[in-house]
Amino acid sequence: MKTPTLHSVLQDCYQLKLEDLKYLKDAIDVLIEAEEKRLSELEADSDWEDKREEKMAATGARGSRGYIESKTIKGCGPYAYLRFRKGGTHHSFYLGKLKP
């Protein structure tokens, strides 16, 4: 399986309809927020602050658009799932193995 590059992803996106591009934009915004959160948690000193941020992201507090959920299935994983709401509908996408 070939690893996608930014260029190949942009080429694929160019083929999408406007509605799908907007949907993709929302999903990418959630991925960016989750990655920023993950990186900031690596630098955090306090367990209390980490738990507070996790709860806020999971409940949609402070304007969070969504979150990445970690799931272990039948002892395997953890696997990452992108979860967010748009237009009153909950969306969920499997992303792959959780980043270390």
N, C-alpha and C positions, 0 to 999 in steps of 0.2 A: 504494500500500500504506500503510495507516494504521499509525503508530507506536504500539506498545502502551504503555499507562500502567500504573502500579502498580495502580490501581483495576481496569482491565480484566483484568489478569493474575489478580488475586485473585478476580474474578468467575468466570473460567475455572477456577481451582483449586477453587473451591467445588463445581464439578460433578464433580470427580474422586472415585474410590473411595479408601478409606483406603490400600490398598496402593500406588496411584499417587502419593498425597500423600507417603508415606514415601520413595518412590523419588525424587520431585521434591526433597524436603528434602535428601537425600544429594547430588544434583546441584548444588543451590544452595550447599551447604556448600563444595563444590569450587570453584565460581565465586567465592565470597567469598574463600577462601584464595588463589586465583590472582590476584584483583584486588588484594588486600592485598600480595601478593608483588610484583606489577608496580609498584605505587606505591612500595613501599619500595626497589625496585631503581633507580627514577628518582632517589632521594635518596642512593643508596649511592656511596661514594667509591672503593671498591676493586674492580677487575676480578676479583681472586681470590675475594672474598666473593660476587660475583654468580654466578660459575661454580660455586662450592660450593653455593649455594642452589638453582641450577637442577638440579644433579645430585641433590641430596637430594630435591627435589620429584619428579623423574622416576623415582627408584628407590623412592619411598614411604618414604624415611627420615624419622625424627623425627615419625611419626604422620601424615604427609601422606595425605589421602584420595584424591587424584588430582591432575590437572594439566591445563593447557591447552597443547596442542601447536600449533605453528605449522608450516603446510605450504605450500609453493609447488608449484603444479600446472601443468605445461606453461608455465612462465615467468610465470604469473599468481598473484596473491595478495599477501602471505601470507594464508592463511585459518586461522581458529581452530577447533580441535576440542577438545571437552571429553572427557577420558579418565578413567575411574575404575573401581574394582572394587567389586562388591557381591555377597556370597554366592558368592564364587569365580568370578564371571562378569565379564569385561571389558566395559565399556560405552563407547560412543563416540558423540558427537553433534556434528554440524556446527553451529557458532555463527555463522559469517559472517566478514566481513573482520576481520583482526586489528586491535585498537585501536592507535592510534599511541602 
